[in-house]
């Protein structure tokens, strides 16, 4: 699998797969295939795909560690940029179809409605992550600071889930919310467990290293 993941063609294939939702939505928009309310469909679909890509990004490390498919790491930044791509589309659809690009009204709406404020906050936090998803940014910031900044993805996942929950609360439809909540809980829970396991292993190794070797009595 690592050999397949390292193949030069794999990255372009995954790139095209990530574009499929956008292609489907574009095709639907031009062929009247988005239902009775195309604007609402586009707003919701782009939001759904943002949350899905955040889940995919969070799944890369657990999958890489548990399967030893280390080559998965080379796709993580691209997947993160696609999460940003879809959140930008989500914001554009809301600004255009819901608000008609009336920036004053948009600002008032963000301040007035908590679920939009939470979603917009997730977008704001995701922006510096997208802006620093390049090797030059890592070199300029230093690996440690870059990693600390990109831990914001955990906060973003929580805000995205809360935004989705409040949006579905209006129609009392929580089935999908529970699915995403379970996925994010498992992915974040794995990280807590993995961190605790490493700390425990380090403590045990340190204790063993501190033991004095027994002197030979012969």
LINGIDA-V905658 format. One record per residue. N is the residue number from 1. SS is DSSP state (~ for helix, > for strand, _ for the rest). OMEGA is omega in whole degrees, -180 to 180 (none if undefined). D_LAST is the distance of its C-alpha to the last C-alpha in whole Angstrom. Layout:
[[N,SS,OMEGA,D_LAST] [N,SS,OMEGA,D_LAST]]
//
This chain:
[[1,_,178,53] [2,~,179,52] [3,~,179,53] [4,~,-179,57] [5,~,179,56] [6,_,-180,56] [7,_,-178,59] [8,~,-177,62] [9,~,-174,64] [10,~,-177,62] [11,~,176,63] [12,~,179,67] [13,~,179,67] [14,~,177,65] [15,~,-180,67] [16,~,177,70] [17,~,179,69] [18,~,179,69] [19,~,-177,72] [20,~,178,74] [21,~,178,74] [22,~,179,76] [23,~,180,78] [24,~,180,79] [25,~,179,80] [26,~,179,82] [27,~,179,84] [28,~,-179,85] [29,~,-179,86] [30,~,-178,89] [31,_,-179,89] [32,_,-178,90] [33,_,-177,87] [34,_,176,85] [35,_,-175,87] [36,_,-179,90] [37,_,-176,88] [38,~,-179,87] [39,~,179,86] [40,~,180,84] [41,~,-179,82] [42,~,180,81] [43,~,-177,80] [44,~,-178,78] [45,~,179,76] [46,~,175,75] [47,~,178,73] [48,~,-178,72] [49,~,174,71] [50,~,-179,69] [51,~,178,67] [52,~,-180,66] [53,~,175,65] [54,~,177,63] [55,~,179,61] [56,~,179,60] [57,~,180,59] [58,~,-178,57] [59,~,-174,56] [60,~,-176,54] [61,~,177,51] [62,~,180,50] [63,~,180,51] [64,~,-177,50] [65,~,-175,46] [66,~,-178,46] [67,~,-175,48] [68,_,176,46] [69,_,-173,49] [70,~,-179,49] [71,~,177,52] [72,~,-177,54] [73,~,-177,53] [74,~,-179,56] [75,~,-171,58] [76,~,-179,58] [77,~,178,60] [78,~,179,63] [79,~,177,63] [80,~,178,63] [81,~,176,66] [82,~,174,67] [83,~,179,67] [84,~,178,69] [85,~,-177,71] [86,~,177,72] [87,~,175,72] [88,~,176,75] [89,~,180,77] [90,~,179,77] [91,~,179,78] [92,~,179,80] [93,~,178,82] [94,~,-178,82] [95,~,-177,83] [96,~,-171,86] [97,~,-179,87] [98,~,-170,86] [99,_,178,87] [100,_,-180,89] [101,_,173,88] [102,_,-169,89] [103,~,177,86] [104,~,178,88] [105,~,178,88] [106,~,179,84] [107,~,178,83] [108,~,-179,85] [109,~,178,83] [110,~,-179,80] [111,~,-173,80] [112,~,-173,82] [113,_,-175,80] [114,~,-176,76] [115,~,176,75] [116,~,177,77] [117,~,179,75] [118,~,179,72] [119,~,179,72] [120,~,177,73] [121,~,177,70] [122,~,178,68] [123,~,-180,70] [124,~,-179,70] [125,~,-180,66] [126,~,-176,66] [127,~,178,68] [128,~,177,65] [129,~,177,63] [130,~,-177,65] [131,~,-178,66] [132,_,-179,62] [133,_,-179,62] [134,_,-176,61] [135,~,179,59] [136,~,179,61] [137,~,179,61] [138,~,179,57] [139,~,-178,57] [140,~,-177,59] [141,~,-170,57] [142,_,-173,54] [143,~,-176,52] [144,~,180,51] [145,~,178,54] [146,~,179,55] [147,~,178,53] [148,~,179,54] [149,~,-175,58] [150,~,171,57] [151,_,174,56] [152,~,179,59] [153,~,178,60] [154,~,177,58] [155,~,-180,61] [156,~,179,63] [157,~,178,62] [158,~,179,63] [159,~,178,66] [160,~,179,67] [161,~,178,67] [162,~,176,69] [163,~,-180,72] [164,~,179,72] [165,~,-179,71] [166,~,179,74] [167,~,-180,76] [168,~,-179,76] [169,~,180,77] [170,_,180,80] [171,_,178,81] [172,_,-178,78] [173,_,-172,76] [174,_,-175,73] [175,~,-180,71] [176,~,179,70] [177,~,-180,69] [178,~,179,66] [179,~,179,65] [180,~,179,65] [181,~,180,63] [182,~,-180,61] [183,~,-179,60] [184,~,178,59] [185,~,179,57] [186,~,-177,55] [187,~,177,54] [188,~,178,54] [189,~,177,52] [190,~,-179,49] [191,~,177,49] [192,~,180,48] [193,~,-179,45] [194,~,178,44] [195,~,180,44] [196,~,179,42] [197,~,179,39] [198,~,179,39] [199,~,-180,38] [200,~,-180,36] [201,~,179,34] [202,~,180,34] [203,~,179,33] [204,~,179,30] [205,~,179,28] [206,~,180,29] [207,~,179,27] [208,~,180,24] [209,~,-179,24] [210,~,-180,24] [211,_,178,21] [212,_,179,18] [213,_,180,15] [214,_,178,12] [215,_,179,9] [216,_,-180,6] [217,_,-179,4] [218,_,none,0]]
//
